[in-house]
Amino acid sequence: MVIPTSGSAPVKVLVVDDSAFMRFTITKHLNEFPGIVVLAAAKDGMEALDLIPKLKPDVVTLDVEMPHLDGLSTLREIMSRHPLPVVMLSSLTSEGTLETVRALTLGAVDFVAKPDNKANMASILSEVGNKVLRAAKAKVWQTTTPAQFFETPASAKMLEKKVRQLRTQDKIVVIGSSTGGPRALNTVVPMLGADIPAAFVIIQHMPAGFTRSLSERLNGTSELYIKEAAPDDRLEVGKALLAPGGFHMVFDENEKVTLNQNPTVHGVRPAVDVTLLSIAKLYSSRVVTAILTGMGSDGTNGALMVHNSGGWVISEAEDTCVVYGMPRSVFEAGASNEVVPLDRVADAIRNAVGK
């Protein structure tokens, strides 16, 4: 079930937070933000679930830590009963906490970390407003989530996994994603078997501190060994390197990872293009890339280079994208070899590696 959010009318918001100060402050700021109107503020998840079908908001801002029904449980119920774009807002969603990854994987469109002190409130509130406007353009789906989703993935799985050195006939698969990416990766990555003769690289737009939790979560659900990349890491079959948040990841002439904090590209760091271009220069026709949901055009330049070098480019179909930006840009540039819905991306990768 897809919930469209479009048109020029103001974006209607429900604010959910157990702090009276935060409810007042967020409501006041968003009501002053161009293009946004706050319908109501709920003090907990139970009240929010009661108000949503009555008020029909376009976007919900949702605190994680609340009494009676915590934010993640509330989010789970929202996605099951009344799917809406949700922006998480809590101190628990800062600096790579598991709650952040769980929320994004569960279907939250974006997140903002609450400031440690009130002096930083102005910049945070501006970020909330901008992310609410972006979230209103996102597509979300009605989903039910099994209870085991909330369990911490077993790190012991990492010990069972085997990787081997890259051989000249092996492929290199690069997956790029942005808004809606954690959830998309949680669909694609567990479907990638360790028997695929390829090394994997994942670039998800995220700030510093969050990608370690994402890599650990994905590692616990996949046959592949997935780790946050570090300097001097090498591509290996059976392993996926996830670009660390806040850094561009480049593979040098020795085929090793180097990280830098050069200026953002397309407004982001890590950028898909930075990594993909470096890999395409090294491996040419051996590269397979899949560009998933996300805003903007990051990945298009790299995809064009892969396509023109004889590699293979997969872009996610519009119907399954939370935001049809990056895959659309790749397709409209003429770089896509195929366009597939999210649940077929893993099979498309497997087939491309076998070509």
Secondary structure, DSSP 8 states (H G I E B T S, - for coil): -B----SSS-EEEEEE-S-HHHHHHHHHHHHHSTTEEEEEEESSHHHHHHHHHHH--SEEEE-SS-SSS-HHHHHHHHHHHS---EEEESGGGSTT-HHHHHHHHHT--EEE---SSGGGHHHHHHHHHHHHHHHTT---B-----GGGGS---TTHHHH---EE--TT-EEEEEEE-TTHHHHHHHHGGGS-TTSSEEEEEEE---TTSHHHHHHHHHTT-SSEEEE--TT-B-EETEEEE--TTSEEEE-TTSBEEEE----BTTBSS-HHHHHHHHHHHHGGGEEEEE-SBSS-TTHHHHHHHHHTT-EEEEE-GGG-SSBSHHHHHHHTT--SEEE-GGGHHHHHHHHHT-
